[in-house]
């Protein structure tokens, strides 16, 4: 199985995971909703991304 045979779905999950990890790190250091705004503005929203962003937002606002 060569690298090109990753399915589009797998690629999108990997991209999502990387994006969310980066967003989470930036958000943790920069206590603001800037990343949430960026994700909604520039990133094609999937249910997965939106759900995790909402969870991060809730955890942040309660913490």
Secondary structure, 3 states (H helix, E strand, C coil): CCHHHCCHHHHHHHHHHHHHHHHHHHHHHCCCCHHHHHHHHHCCCCHHHHHHHHHHHHHHHHC
